[in-house]
């Protein structure tokens, strides 16, 4: 299972992160993917979504 990250957490590894629904893991789509740099914070996500590295 992929590690989940939430908005405001520190990013451990630079990469592209997709957003997934907390309740069922449904992918939000490529329009919601974000490039996040190591050491920076995850940006705001959609309501009830978390980030996973793609």
C-alpha distance matrix in Angstrom:
0.0 3.8 6.5 8.9 12.6 15.7 19.2 21.3 18.8 19.6 17.6 16.7 16.8 19.0 17.4 17.0 14.7 14.4 14.7 12.9 14.5 13.5 14.8 13.3 10.9 13.9 14.4 17.6 19.0 20.1 22.9 20.5 18.7 19.9 20.7 20.1 21.9 20.9 22.5 23.1 21.8 19.5 22.0 22.5 20.1 21.1 21.6 18.6 16.1 13.6 12.8 9.9 11.2 12.3
3.8 0.0 3.8 6.4 9.6 13.0 16.2 18.3 15.8 16.3 14.1 13.4 13.3 15.3 13.8 13.5 11.1 11.3 12.1 11.1 13.4 12.8 14.9 13.8 10.7 13.4 12.9 15.7 16.9 17.6 20.2 17.6 15.5 16.4 17.0 16.4 18.1 17.3 19.0 19.5 18.3 16.1 18.6 19.4 17.3 18.7 19.8 17.1 14.2 11.3 9.6 6.4 7.5 9.2
6.5 3.8 0.0 3.8 6.7 10.3 13.6 15.2 12.4 13.0 11.4 10.8 11.6 14.1 13.3 13.5 10.9 11.8 12.1 11.6 13.6 12.4 15.1 14.9 12.1 15.0 14.5 16.6 18.2 18.7 20.8 17.8 15.7 15.8 16.3 14.9 16.4 15.1 16.3 16.8 15.5 13.6 16.5 17.5 15.9 17.8 18.7 16.1 13.3 9.9 8.5 6.2 7.8 10.7
8.9 6.4 3.8 0.0 3.8 6.8 10.3 12.4 10.3 11.9 10.8 11.5 12.7 14.6 13.7 13.3 10.0 10.3 9.6 9.1 10.8 9.4 12.5 13.0 10.4 13.2 12.8 14.3 16.5 17.3 18.8 15.5 14.1 14.2 15.3 13.9 16.0 15.3 16.0 15.7 13.6 11.3 13.8 14.2 12.5 14.4 15.0 12.5 9.8 6.3 5.8 5.3 8.3 11.4
12.6 9.6 6.7 3.8 0.0 3.8 6.9 8.7 6.6 8.6 8.0 9.7 11.4 13.0 12.7 12.4 9.3 10.2 9.4 10.1 11.8 10.7 14.3 15.4 12.8 15.0 14.2 14.8 16.8 17.2 18.1 14.5 13.1 12.4 13.4 11.5 13.5 12.9 13.1 12.4 9.9 7.7 10.4 11.2 10.3 12.9 13.8 12.1 9.5 5.7 5.0 6.3 8.8 12.3
15.7 13.0 10.3 6.8 3.8 0.0 3.8 6.3 5.8 9.0 9.6 12.2 14.1 15.2 14.9 14.2 10.9 11.3 9.5 10.4 11.3 10.1 13.8 15.6 13.6 15.4 14.8 14.5 17.0 17.6 17.7 13.9 13.5 12.6 14.2 12.3 14.6 14.5 14.0 12.5 9.2 6.8 8.5 8.4 7.9 10.5 11.0 9.7 7.8 5.0 6.1 9.0 11.8 14.9
19.2 16.2 13.6 10.3 6.9 3.8 0.0 3.8 5.6 8.7 9.8 13.2 14.9 15.2 15.1 14.3 11.5 12.1 10.4 12.2 13.1 12.6 16.2 18.1 16.1 17.3 16.2 15.0 17.2 17.5 16.9 13.1 13.0 11.5 13.2 11.2 13.6 14.1 13.3 10.8 7.2 4.8 5.4 5.1 6.2 9.5 10.4 10.6 9.0 7.2 7.9 11.3 13.5 16.4
21.3 18.3 15.2 12.4 8.7 6.3 3.8 0.0 3.8 6.6 8.9 12.3 14.6 15.1 15.9 15.9 13.7 15.1 13.9 15.8 16.8 15.9 19.6 21.6 19.6 21.0 19.8 18.7 20.6 20.5 19.8 16.2 15.7 13.4 14.3 11.5 12.9 13.0 11.1 8.8 5.0 5.0 6.4 7.3 9.6 13.0 13.7 14.0 12.7 10.7 10.9 13.8 15.4 18.6
18.8 15.8 12.4 10.3 6.6 5.8 5.6 3.8 0.0 3.8 6.4 9.1 11.9 13.3 14.4 15.1 12.9 14.7 14.1 15.7 17.0 15.8 19.5 21.2 19.0 20.9 19.7 19.4 21.2 21.0 20.9 17.3 16.2 14.0 14.2 11.1 11.9 11.0 9.3 8.2 5.2 5.6 8.7 10.2 11.6 15.0 15.8 15.2 13.5 10.6 10.1 12.2 13.5 17.1
19.6 16.3 13.0 11.9 8.6 9.0 8.7 6.6 3.8 0.0 3.8 6.3 9.2 10.7 12.7 14.2 12.9 15.6 15.8 17.8 19.7 18.8 22.5 23.8 21.2 23.0 21.5 21.2 22.5 21.7 21.9 18.6 16.7 14.0 13.2 9.6 9.3 7.7 5.6 5.5 4.4 6.4 9.9 12.5 14.1 17.7 19.0 18.6 16.4 13.2 11.7 12.9 13.2 16.8
17.6 14.1 11.4 10.8 8.0 9.6 9.8 8.9 6.4 3.8 0.0 3.8 5.8 7.1 9.0 10.8 10.0 13.1 14.1 16.4 18.9 18.5 22.2 22.9 19.9 21.5 19.5 19.6 20.4 19.2 19.8 16.8 14.3 11.7 10.4 6.9 6.7 5.1 5.3 5.6 5.8 6.3 10.0 13.0 14.0 17.6 19.4 18.9 16.0 12.6 10.2 10.6 10.0 13.5
16.7 13.4 10.8 11.5 9.7 12.2 13.2 12.3 9.1 6.3 3.8 0.0 3.8 7.0 9.4 12.1 11.7 15.0 16.4 18.2 20.9 20.2 23.7 24.2 21.1 23.0 21.2 21.8 22.5 21.3 22.4 19.5 16.7 14.4 12.6 9.5 8.4 5.4 6.2 8.4 9.4 10.1 13.8 16.7 17.4 20.8 22.5 21.5 18.6 14.9 12.3 11.5 10.4 13.7
16.8 13.3 11.6 12.7 11.4 14.1 14.9 14.6 11.9 9.2 5.8 3.8 0.0 3.8 6.3 9.5 10.2 13.8 16.0 18.2 21.3 21.3 24.7 24.6 21.2 22.7 20.4 21.1 21.1 19.4 20.8 18.5 15.2 12.9 10.6 8.1 6.9 4.7 7.7 9.5 11.1 11.2 14.5 17.6 18.0 21.3 23.5 22.7 19.4 15.8 12.5 11.2 8.8 11.5
19.0 15.3 14.1 14.6 13.0 15.2 15.2 15.1 13.3 10.7 7.1 7.0 3.8 0.0 3.8 7.3 9.1 12.9 15.5 18.3 21.6 22.2 25.7 25.5 21.9 22.7 20.0 20.2 19.7 17.4 18.6 16.7 13.2 10.6 7.6 5.7 4.4 4.5 8.2 9.0 11.0 10.9 13.5 16.9 17.3 20.6 23.3 23.0 19.6 16.4 12.9 11.9 9.1 11.0
17.4 13.8 13.3 13.7 12.7 14.9 15.1 15.9 14.4 12.7 9.0 9.4 6.3 3.8 0.0 3.8 6.3 9.9 13.0 15.8 19.4 20.5 23.8 23.2 19.5 19.9 16.9 17.2 16.3 14.0 15.5 13.9 10.2 8.3 5.7 5.7 6.7 7.9 11.4 11.4 12.5 11.2 13.2 16.2 16.0 18.8 21.8 21.5 17.8 15.0 11.2 9.8 6.7 7.6
17.0 13.5 13.5 13.3 12.4 14.2 14.3 15.9 15.1 14.2 10.8 12.1 9.5 7.3 3.8 0.0 3.8 6.7 10.2 13.1 16.8 18.4 21.6 20.8 17.1 17.0 13.7 13.7 12.6 10.2 11.9 10.4 6.6 5.6 4.4 6.3 8.9 10.9 14.0 13.0 13.3 11.0 12.2 14.6 13.8 16.2 19.3 19.3 15.5 13.2 9.5 8.5 6.0 5.8
14.7 11.1 10.9 10.0 9.3 10.9 11.5 13.7 12.9 12.9 10.0 11.7 10.2 9.1 6.3 3.8 0.0 3.8 6.7 9.6 13.2 14.7 18.0 17.4 13.8 13.9 11.0 11.1 11.0 9.7 11.2 8.8 5.6 5.3 6.3 7.1 10.3 11.8 14.2 12.9 12.1 9.2 10.5 12.3 10.8 13.1 16.0 15.6 11.9 9.4 5.8 5.3 4.3 5.5
14.4 11.3 11.8 10.3 10.2 11.3 12.1 15.1 14.7 15.6 13.1 15.0 13.8 12.9 9.9 6.7 3.8 0.0 3.8 6.6 10.2 12.4 15.4 14.5 10.9 10.5 7.3 7.4 7.5 7.2 9.1 6.6 4.4 6.5 8.9 10.4 13.8 15.5 17.6 16.0 14.6 11.1 11.5 12.2 9.7 11.0 13.9 13.4 9.7 8.2 5.5 5.5 6.3 6.2
14.7 12.1 12.1 9.6 9.4 9.5 10.4 13.9 14.1 15.8 14.1 16.4 16.0 15.5 13.0 10.2 6.7 3.8 0.0 3.8 6.9 9.3 12.3 11.9 8.9 8.5 6.1 5.5 7.5 8.7 9.6 6.3 6.3 8.3 11.5 12.3 15.9 17.4 18.8 16.9 14.7 10.9 10.8 10.3 7.1 7.8 10.2 9.7 6.0 5.5 4.6 6.5 9.0 9.6
12.9 11.1 11.6 9.1 10.1 10.4 12.2 15.8 15.7 17.8 16.4 18.2 18.2 18.3 15.8 13.1 9.6 6.6 3.8 0.0 3.8 6.3 8.8 8.2 5.2 5.3 4.5 5.6 8.6 10.9 12.2 9.4 9.8 12.1 15.0 15.7 19.1 20.1 21.4 19.8 17.3 13.7 13.9 12.9 9.4 9.0 10.2 8.5 5.2 5.5 6.2 7.3 10.5 11.0
14.5 13.4 13.6 10.8 11.8 11.3 13.1 16.8 17.0 19.7 18.9 20.9 21.3 21.6 19.4 16.8 13.2 10.2 6.9 3.8 0.0 3.8 5.6 5.9 4.8 5.2 6.6 7.1 10.8 13.7 14.5 11.7 13.0 15.2 18.3 18.7 22.1 23.0 23.9 22.1 19.2 15.7 15.5 13.7 10.1 8.6 8.4 6.0 4.4 6.5 9.0 10.6 14.0 14.8
13.5 12.8 12.4 9.4 10.7 10.1 12.6 15.9 15.8 18.8 18.5 20.2 21.3 22.2 20.5 18.4 14.7 12.4 9.3 6.3 3.8 0.0 3.8 5.9 5.8 8.1 9.9 10.8 14.4 17.0 17.8 14.7 15.6 17.1 20.0 19.7 22.7 23.1 23.5 22.0 18.9 15.8 16.2 14.3 11.2 10.4 9.2 5.6 5.2 6.3 9.5 11.1 14.8 16.3
14.8 14.9 15.1 12.5 14.3 13.8 16.2 19.6 19.5 22.5 22.2 23.7 24.7 25.7 23.8 21.6 18.0 15.4 12.3 8.8 5.6 3.8 0.0 3.8 6.2 8.2 11.2 12.4 16.0 19.1 20.0 17.3 18.5 20.5 23.4 23.3 26.4 26.7 27.2 25.8 22.7 19.6 19.8 17.7 14.5 12.9 11.2 7.7 8.4 10.1 13.1 14.2 17.9 18.9
13.3 13.8 14.9 13.0 15.4 15.6 18.1 21.6 21.2 23.8 22.9 24.2 24.6 25.5 23.2 20.8 17.4 14.5 11.9 8.2 5.9 5.9 3.8 0.0 3.8 5.6 9.2 11.3 14.4 17.6 19.1 16.9 17.8 20.3 23.1 23.5 26.7 27.1 28.1 26.9 24.1 20.8 21.1 19.4 15.9 14.3 13.4 10.3 9.9 11.2 13.4 13.7 17.0 17.4
10.9 10.7 12.1 10.4 12.8 13.6 16.1 19.6 19.0 21.2 19.9 21.1 21.2 21.9 19.5 17.1 13.8 10.9 8.9 5.2 4.8 5.8 6.2 3.8 0.0 3.8 6.3 9.1 11.9 14.7 16.5 14.2 14.6 17.0 19.7 20.1 23.3 23.8 25.1 23.9 21.5 18.1 18.7 17.5 14.0 13.1 13.2 10.3 8.5 8.9 10.2 10.1 13.2 13.5
13.9 13.4 15.0 13.2 15.0 15.4 17.3 21.0 20.9 23.0 21.5 23.0 22.7 22.7 19.9 17.0 13.9 10.5 8.5 5.3 5.2 8.1 8.2 5.6 3.8 0.0 3.8 6.4 9.0 12.3 14.0 12.4 13.3 16.3 19.3 20.5 23.9 25.0 26.5 25.0 22.6 19.0 18.9 17.6 13.9 12.3 12.9 11.0 9.1 10.4 11.4 11.6 14.3 13.7
14.4 12.9 14.5 12.8 14.2 14.8 16.2 19.8 19.7 21.5 19.5 21.2 20.4 20.0 16.9 13.7 11.0 7.3 6.1 4.5 6.6 9.9 11.2 9.2 6.3 3.8 0.0 3.8 5.6 8.6 10.6 9.2 9.8 13.1 16.0 17.6 21.1 22.5 24.4 22.7 20.7 17.0 16.8 16.0 12.4 11.4 13.1 11.9 9.2 9.9 9.8 9.8 11.9 10.9
17.6 15.7 16.6 14.3 14.8 14.5 15.0 18.7 19.4 21.2 19.6 21.8 21.1 20.2 17.2 13.7 11.1 7.4 5.5 5.6 7.1 10.8 12.4 11.3 9.1 6.4 3.8 0.0 3.8 7.1 7.9 6.3 8.3 11.6 15.0 16.8 20.6 22.5 24.1 21.9 19.7 16.0 14.9 13.7 10.1 8.6 10.9 10.9 8.3 9.9 10.1 11.3 13.3 12.6
19.0 16.9 18.2 16.5 16.8 17.0 17.2 20.6 21.2 22.5 20.4 22.5 21.1 19.7 16.3 12.6 11.0 7.5 7.5 8.6 10.8 14.4 16.0 14.4 11.9 9.0 5.6 3.8 0.0 3.8 5.5 5.8 7.1 10.9 14.0 16.5 20.2 22.5 24.5 22.4 20.8 17.2 16.1 15.5 12.4 11.4 14.2 14.6 11.8 12.8 11.9 12.4 13.4 11.7
20.1 17.6 18.7 17.3 17.2 17.6 17.5 20.5 21.0 21.7 19.2 21.3 19.4 17.4 14.0 10.2 9.7 7.2 8.7 10.9 13.7 17.0 19.1 17.6 14.7 12.3 8.6 7.1 3.8 0.0 3.8 5.3 5.2 8.7 11.4 14.4 17.9 20.6 22.9 20.8 19.8 16.4 15.4 15.6 13.1 13.0 16.4 17.0 13.9 14.1 12.3 12.6 12.6 10.5
22.9 20.2 20.8 18.8 18.1 17.7 16.9 19.8 20.9 21.9 19.8 22.4 20.8 18.6 15.5 11.9 11.2 9.1 9.6 12.2 14.5 17.8 20.0 19.1 16.5 14.0 10.6 7.9 5.5 3.8 0.0 3.8 5.7 8.5 11.6 14.6 18.2 21.2 23.1 20.5 19.2 15.9 14.1 13.9 11.8 11.5 15.1 16.6 13.9 14.6 13.3 14.6 14.9 13.5
20.5 17.6 17.8 15.5 14.5 13.9 13.1 16.2 17.3 18.6 16.8 19.5 18.5 16.7 13.9 10.4 8.8 6.6 6.3 9.4 11.7 14.7 17.3 16.9 14.2 12.4 9.2 6.3 5.8 5.3 3.8 0.0 3.8 6.4 10.1 12.4 16.1 18.8 20.4 17.8 16.1 12.6 10.8 10.5 8.2 8.3 12.0 13.3 10.4 11.0 9.9 11.7 12.6 12.1
18.7 15.5 15.7 14.1 13.1 13.5 13.0 15.7 16.2 16.7 14.3 16.7 15.2 13.2 10.2 6.6 5.6 4.4 6.3 9.8 13.0 15.6 18.5 17.8 14.6 13.3 9.8 8.3 7.1 5.2 5.7 3.8 0.0 3.8 7.0 9.6 13.2 15.8 17.9 15.7 14.6 11.3 10.6 11.5 9.7 11.0 14.5 15.2 11.8 11.0 8.6 9.6 9.5 8.9
19.9 16.4 15.8 14.2 12.4 12.6 11.5 13.4 14.0 14.0 11.7 14.4 12.9 10.6 8.3 5.6 5.3 6.5 8.3 12.1 15.2 17.1 20.5 20.3 17.0 16.3 13.1 11.6 10.9 8.7 8.5 6.4 3.8 0.0 3.8 6.1 9.8 12.7 14.6 12.2 11.5 8.7 8.1 10.1 9.5 11.9 15.4 16.3 13.0 11.6 8.9 10.1 9.6 10.0
20.7 17.0 16.3 15.3 13.4 14.2 13.2 14.3 14.2 13.2 10.4 12.6 10.6 7.6 5.7 4.4 6.3 8.9 11.5 15.0 18.3 20.0 23.4 23.1 19.7 19.3 16.0 15.0 14.0 11.4 11.6 10.1 7.0 3.8 0.0 3.8 6.8 10.0 12.4 10.6 11.1 9.3 9.6 12.6 12.7 15.5 18.9 19.6 16.1 14.1 10.9 11.3 9.6 10.2
20.1 16.4 14.9 13.9 11.5 12.3 11.2 11.5 11.1 9.6 6.9 9.5 8.1 5.7 5.7 6.3 7.1 10.4 12.3 15.7 18.7 19.7 23.3 23.5 20.1 20.5 17.6 16.8 16.5 14.4 14.6 12.4 9.6 6.1 3.8 0.0 3.8 6.7 8.7 7.0 7.7 6.7 8.2 11.7 12.5 15.9 18.8 19.3 16.0 13.5 10.3 11.0 9.6 11.4
21.9 18.1 16.4 16.0 13.5 14.6 13.6 12.9 11.9 9.3 6.7 8.4 6.9 4.4 6.7 8.9 10.3 13.8 15.9 19.1 22.1 22.7 26.4 26.7 23.3 23.9 21.1 20.6 20.2 17.9 18.2 16.1 13.2 9.8 6.8 3.8 0.0 3.8 6.3 5.6 8.2 8.8 10.8 14.6 15.9 19.4 22.2 22.5 19.4 16.5 13.4 13.7 11.8 13.8
20.9 17.3 15.1 15.3 12.9 14.5 14.1 13.0 11.0 7.7 5.1 5.4 4.7 4.5 7.9 10.9 11.8 15.5 17.4 20.1 23.0 23.1 26.7 27.1 23.8 25.0 22.5 22.5 22.5 20.6 21.2 18.8 15.8 12.7 10.0 6.7 3.8 0.0 3.8 5.6 8.4 9.8 12.7 16.3 17.6 21.2 23.5 23.4 20.3 17.1 14.1 13.9 12.0 14.7
22.5 19.0 16.3 16.0 13.1 14.0 13.3 11.1 9.3 5.6 5.3 6.2 7.7 8.2 11.4 14.0 14.2 17.6 18.8 21.4 23.9 23.5 27.2 28.1 25.1 26.5 24.4 24.1 24.5 22.9 23.1 20.4 17.9 14.6 12.4 8.7 6.3 3.8 0.0 3.8 6.7 9.4 12.4 15.8 17.7 21.4 23.4 23.3 20.7 17.5 15.2 15.7 14.6 17.6
23.1 19.5 16.8 15.7 12.4 12.5 10.8 8.8 8.2 5.5 5.6 8.4 9.5 9.0 11.4 13.0 12.9 16.0 16.9 19.8 22.1 22.0 25.8 26.9 23.9 25.0 22.7 21.9 22.4 20.8 20.5 17.8 15.7 12.2 10.6 7.0 5.6 5.6 3.8 0.0 3.8 6.7 9.0 12.5 14.8 18.6 20.6 21.1 18.6 15.9 13.8 15.0 14.4 17.3
21.8 18.3 15.5 13.6 9.9 9.2 7.2 5.0 5.2 4.4 5.8 9.4 11.1 11.0 12.5 13.3 12.1 14.6 14.7 17.3 19.2 18.9 22.7 24.1 21.5 22.6 20.7 19.7 20.8 19.8 19.2 16.1 14.6 11.5 11.1 7.7 8.2 8.4 6.7 3.8 0.0 3.8 6.3 9.3 11.7 15.5 17.2 17.6 15.5 12.9 11.5 13.6 13.9 17.0
19.5 16.1 13.6 11.3 7.7 6.8 4.8 5.0 5.6 6.4 6.3 10.1 11.2 10.9 11.2 11.0 9.2 11.1 10.9 13.7 15.7 15.8 19.6 20.8 18.1 19.0 17.0 16.0 17.2 16.4 15.9 12.6 11.3 8.7 9.3 6.7 8.8 9.8 9.4 6.7 3.8 0.0 3.8 6.7 8.3 12.1 14.1 14.5 12.0 9.6 8.1 10.6 11.5 14.3
22.0 18.6 16.5 13.8 10.4 8.5 5.4 6.4 8.7 9.9 10.0 13.8 14.5 13.5 13.2 12.2 10.5 11.5 10.8 13.9 15.5 16.2 19.8 21.1 18.7 18.9 16.8 14.9 16.1 15.4 14.1 10.8 10.6 8.1 9.6 8.2 10.8 12.7 12.4 9.0 6.3 3.8 0.0 3.8 6.3 9.9 12.3 13.7 11.6 10.3 9.5 12.6 13.7 15.9
22.5 19.4 17.5 14.2 11.2 8.4 5.1 7.3 10.2 12.5 13.0 16.7 17.6 16.9 16.2 14.6 12.3 12.2 10.3 12.9 13.7 14.3 17.7 19.4 17.5 17.6 16.0 13.7 15.5 15.6 13.9 10.5 11.5 10.1 12.6 11.7 14.6 16.3 15.8 12.5 9.3 6.7 3.8 0.0 3.8 6.9 8.9 10.8 9.5 9.4 9.9 13.6 15.5 17.5
20.1 17.3 15.9 12.5 10.3 7.9 6.2 9.6 11.6 14.1 14.0 17.4 18.0 17.3 16.0 13.8 10.8 9.7 7.1 9.4 10.1 11.2 14.5 15.9 14.0 13.9 12.4 10.1 12.4 13.1 11.8 8.2 9.7 9.5 12.7 12.5 15.9 17.6 17.7 14.8 11.7 8.3 6.3 3.8 0.0 3.8 6.4 8.0 6.1 6.8 7.9 11.6 13.9 15.6
21.1 18.7 17.8 14.4 12.9 10.5 9.5 13.0 15.0 17.7 17.6 20.8 21.3 20.6 18.8 16.2 13.1 11.0 7.8 9.0 8.6 10.4 12.9 14.3 13.1 12.3 11.4 8.6 11.4 13.0 11.5 8.3 11.0 11.9 15.5 15.9 19.4 21.2 21.4 18.6 15.5 12.1 9.9 6.9 3.8 0.0 3.8 6.3 5.5 8.1 10.0 13.4 16.1 17.2
21.6 19.8 18.7 15.0 13.8 11.0 10.4 13.7 15.8 19.0 19.4 22.5 23.5 23.3 21.8 19.3 16.0 13.9 10.2 10.2 8.4 9.2 11.2 13.4 13.2 12.9 13.1 10.9 14.2 16.4 15.1 12.0 14.5 15.4 18.9 18.8 22.2 23.5 23.4 20.6 17.2 14.1 12.3 8.9 6.4 3.8 0.0 3.8 5.6 8.8 11.8 15.2 18.4 19.8
18.6 17.1 16.1 12.5 12.1 9.7 10.6 14.0 15.2 18.6 18.9 21.5 22.7 23.0 21.5 19.3 15.6 13.4 9.7 8.5 6.0 5.6 7.7 10.3 10.3 11.0 11.9 10.9 14.6 17.0 16.6 13.3 15.2 16.3 19.6 19.3 22.5 23.4 23.3 21.1 17.6 14.5 13.7 10.8 8.0 6.3 3.8 0.0 3.8 7.0 10.6 13.6 17.1 18.7
16.1 14.2 13.3 9.8 9.5 7.8 9.0 12.7 13.5 16.4 16.0 18.6 19.4 19.6 17.8 15.5 11.9 9.7 6.0 5.2 4.4 5.2 8.4 9.9 8.5 9.1 9.2 8.3 11.8 13.9 13.9 10.4 11.8 13.0 16.1 16.0 19.4 20.3 20.7 18.6 15.5 12.0 11.6 9.5 6.1 5.5 5.6 3.8 0.0 3.8 7.0 10.0 13.4 14.9
13.6 11.3 9.9 6.3 5.7 5.0 7.2 10.7 10.6 13.2 12.6 14.9 15.8 16.4 15.0 13.2 9.4 8.2 5.5 5.5 6.5 6.3 10.1 11.2 8.9 10.4 9.9 9.9 12.8 14.1 14.6 11.0 11.0 11.6 14.1 13.5 16.5 17.1 17.5 15.9 12.9 9.6 10.3 9.4 6.8 8.1 8.8 7.0 3.8 0.0 3.8 6.9 10.4 12.6
12.8 9.6 8.5 5.8 5.0 6.1 7.9 10.9 10.1 11.7 10.2 12.3 12.5 12.9 11.2 9.5 5.8 5.5 4.6 6.2 9.0 9.5 13.1 13.4 10.2 11.4 9.8 10.1 11.9 12.3 13.3 9.9 8.6 8.9 10.9 10.3 13.4 14.1 15.2 13.8 11.5 8.1 9.5 9.9 7.9 10.0 11.8 10.6 7.0 3.8 0.0 3.8 6.8 9.2
9.9 6.4 6.2 5.3 6.3 9.0 11.3 13.8 12.2 12.9 10.6 11.5 11.2 11.9 9.8 8.5 5.3 5.5 6.5 7.3 10.6 11.1 14.2 13.7 10.1 11.6 9.8 11.3 12.4 12.6 14.6 11.7 9.6 10.1 11.3 11.0 13.7 13.9 15.7 15.0 13.6 10.6 12.6 13.6 11.6 13.4 15.2 13.6 10.0 6.9 3.8 0.0 3.8 6.4
11.2 7.5 7.8 8.3 8.8 11.8 13.5 15.4 13.5 13.2 10.0 10.4 8.8 9.1 6.7 6.0 4.3 6.3 9.0 10.5 14.0 14.8 17.9 17.0 13.2 14.3 11.9 13.3 13.4 12.6 14.9 12.6 9.5 9.6 9.6 9.6 11.8 12.0 14.6 14.4 13.9 11.5 13.7 15.5 13.9 16.1 18.4 17.1 13.4 10.4 6.8 3.8 0.0 3.8
12.3 9.2 10.7 11.4 12.3 14.9 16.4 18.6 17.1 16.8 13.5 13.7 11.5 11.0 7.6 5.8 5.5 6.2 9.6 11.0 14.8 16.3 18.9 17.4 13.5 13.7 10.9 12.6 11.7 10.5 13.5 12.1 8.9 10.0 10.2 11.4 13.8 14.7 17.6 17.3 17.0 14.3 15.9 17.5 15.6 17.2 19.8 18.7 14.9 12.6 9.2 6.4 3.8 0.0
